Amino acid sequence: MTVGASSYYAAVLVFGVGLVRHVGIPRDQRGRLRRLTVVPYFTGILLAGAAGLLNPLGTKLLWQSALPATAGGQSGLLWWRHYIPRGTEPKRTAENLGRRYSWILGAGALAIIYVAVLGPGVTLHR
């Protein structure tokens, strides 16, 4: 196994163990764990796709590079929960994650900036 794949696996494992221990969601609450990671996974792919559509080099680059790299690079969000060690237990009680519209609006504004500025590309010289 390469160093890159090993370190990615280790990072995903640390993420999963940390989410269970420090956020307090038990391993047996698979639905809740899935909801916390599947939405960000597909949101990242949609944002990369929207930004890629504005790329002046065309959509071919989007299909060959941007979307596969984004989907593959974030794939740990889909499979991490299957690799949490069995003895991992929460160290705190899970709190209810409330919806804060200020965070949603802020994320929406940053998403628009990301797509509008980085989508067409940044010219470093004239």
Summary of the structure (lengths in Angstrom):
residues: 126
radius of gyration: 17.7
end to end distance: 43.2
largest distance: 57.5
contacts: 300
relative contact order: 0.17
helix: 68%
strand: 0%
